Amino acid sequence: MKRVIVAITGASGAAYGVRALELLRDVPDVEAHLILTSSAHRTIEHETKRTPDAVRALADHLYSPRDIGAAIASGSFITAGMLVAPCSVKTLSGIAHCYDENLVVRAADVCLKERRRVVLLLRETPLHAGHIELMAQATRNGAIIMPPVPAFYALPTTIDDIVNQTVARALELLDVSVPGLKRWRGTDATSGSNGRLTQSADGSRG
């Protein structure tokens, strides 16, 4: 059974974390281990149609952000890695500086020291030099900074299209494939084609 840690922090963009949990429920042999911060409660209630309790119910295992003795706080507990979606600047700072004051940062730090992938969907714009330095330090620590930038080549027509594409790409960085990812197949210079999207083997439309 593959274990994926999902953390939802208080940054705007709660839909990304919620959609990750929804997609993981449909993947066989994958367990979702969720950390939901207190600040995330407010963004979930404001930005989505779900309650925090409903989001908790999407996970296979739930942890309090204050529980630094949780299983995912130890490197001996094997996981495929961690997705922080969305990732606040505060959480980014903690991960960049190894400041393990809560389970989100501790679990990320554990994944990084064990050379497992940590994907951070950083939700902040515009950025000042301090933000950029934090991203650089987190990258040096081994994290993957993935701002949720829309993939317009996929020709999204709804917000759900944008969220689905971003989350599917993020989960793929953790070696978890989910249906719905649209893949760019390149342009055909000889025919003058403007590029195409094709049907993926997993059933997703391209």
KASUL-V744661 format. One record per residue. N is the residue number from 1. PSI is psi in radians with two decimals (NA if undefined). OMEGA is omega as a letter, one per 20 degrees, with the letter a starting at -180 (999 if undefined). Layout:
n | psi | omega
N | PSI | OMEGA
N | PSI | OMEGA
//
This chain:
n | psi | omega
1 | 2.17 | r
2 | 2.32 | r
3 | 2.26 | r
4 | 2.20 | r
5 | 2.27 | r
6 | 2.19 | r
7 | 2.31 | r
8 | 2.04 | a
9 | -3.03 | a
10 | 0.04 | r
11 | 2.75 | r
12 | 2.54 | a
13 | 0.51 | a
14 | -0.47 | a
15 | -0.52 | a
16 | -0.80 | r
17 | -0.71 | r
18 | -0.77 | a
19 | -0.62 | r
20 | -0.77 | r
21 | -0.72 | r
22 | -0.75 | a
23 | -0.68 | a
24 | -0.50 | r
25 | -0.45 | a
26 | 0.07 | r
27 | 2.07 | a
28 | 2.55 | r
29 | 0.49 | r
30 | 2.26 | r
31 | 2.36 | r
32 | 2.14 | r
33 | 1.95 | a
34 | 2.37 | r
35 | 2.13 | a
36 | 1.99 | a
37 | 2.83 | r
38 | -0.62 | r
39 | -0.51 | r
40 | -0.49 | r
41 | -0.77 | a
42 | -0.73 | a
43 | -0.62 | r
44 | -0.80 | a
45 | -0.60 | a
46 | -0.65 | a
47 | -0.26 | a
48 | 3.02 | r
49 | 0.15 | a
50 | 2.77 | r
51 | 2.79 | r
52 | -0.67 | r
53 | -0.67 | r
54 | -0.64 | r
55 | -0.74 | r
56 | -0.65 | a
57 | -0.28 | r
58 | -0.34 | a
59 | 2.71 | r
60 | -0.58 | r
61 | 2.44 | a
62 | 2.44 | a
63 | 2.51 | r
64 | 2.44 | r
65 | -0.25 | r
66 | -0.11 | a
67 | 1.41 | a
68 | -0.05 | r
69 | 0.18 | a
70 | 2.82 | a
71 | -0.71 | a
72 | -0.01 | r
73 | 0.00 | a
74 | 2.43 | r
75 | -0.32 | r
76 | -0.23 | r
77 | 1.90 | a
78 | 2.25 | r
79 | 2.89 | r
80 | -0.16 | a
81 | -2.90 | a
82 | 2.45 | r
83 | 2.17 | r
84 | 1.89 | a
85 | 1.89 | i
86 | 2.87 | r
87 | 2.14 | r
88 | 2.84 | r
89 | -0.63 | r
90 | -0.79 | r
91 | -0.72 | r
92 | -0.78 | a
93 | -0.76 | r
94 | -0.76 | a
95 | -0.72 | a
96 | -0.62 | a
97 | 0.14 | r
98 | 0.65 | a
99 | 1.51 | a
100 | 1.07 | a
101 | -0.25 | r
102 | 3.01 | a
103 | -0.53 | r
104 | -0.89 | a
105 | -0.70 | r
106 | -0.80 | a
107 | -0.69 | r
108 | -0.75 | r
109 | -0.70 | r
110 | -0.82 | r
111 | -0.74 | a
112 | -0.73 | a
113 | -0.45 | r
114 | 0.11 | r
115 | 0.67 | r
116 | 2.76 | a
117 | 2.45 | r
118 | 2.06 | a
119 | 2.16 | a
120 | 1.94 | r
121 | 1.40 | a
122 | 2.17 | a
123 | 1.54 | r
124 | 2.44 | r
125 | 2.51 | i
126 | 3.02 | a
127 | 2.46 | r
128 | 3.10 | a
129 | -0.59 | r
130 | -0.73 | r
131 | -0.77 | a
132 | -0.69 | r
133 | -0.67 | r
134 | -0.74 | r
135 | -0.69 | r
136 | -0.74 | a
137 | -0.75 | r
138 | -0.65 | r
139 | -0.73 | r
140 | -0.55 | r
141 | -0.27 | r
142 | -0.07 | a
143 | 2.76 | r
144 | 2.03 | r
145 | 2.08 | a
146 | 1.42 | r
147 | 2.41 | a
148 | 1.28 | a
149 | 2.22 | a
150 | 2.45 | r
151 | 1.58 | a
152 | -0.31 | r
153 | -0.39 | r
154 | -0.02 | r
155 | 1.00 | a
156 | 2.52 | r
157 | -0.18 | r
158 | 2.88 | r
159 | -0.66 | r
160 | -0.69 | r
161 | -0.75 | a
162 | -0.80 | a
163 | -0.80 | a
164 | -0.79 | a
165 | -0.77 | a
166 | -0.81 | a
167 | -0.70 | r
168 | -0.70 | r
169 | -0.69 | r
170 | -0.78 | a
171 | -0.57 | r
172 | -0.53 | r
173 | -0.34 | r
174 | 0.27 | r
175 | 0.62 | r
176 | 2.04 | a
177 | 2.30 | r
178 | 2.66 | r
179 | 2.66 | r
180 | -0.08 | a
181 | 2.13 | r
182 | 2.23 | a
183 | 2.33 | r
184 | 2.28 | a
185 | 0.10 | r
186 | 3.03 | a
187 | 2.73 | r
188 | 1.74 | a
189 | -0.52 | a
190 | -0.58 | a
191 | -0.09 | a
192 | 0.28 | r
193 | 2.53 | r
194 | 0.14 | a
195 | 2.78 | a
196 | 2.77 | r
197 | 2.40 | a
198 | 2.92 | a
199 | 2.19 | r
200 | 2.81 | r
201 | -0.45 | a
202 | 0.08 | r
203 | -0.05 | a
204 | 2.67 | r
205 | 2.42 | r
206 | NA | 999
//
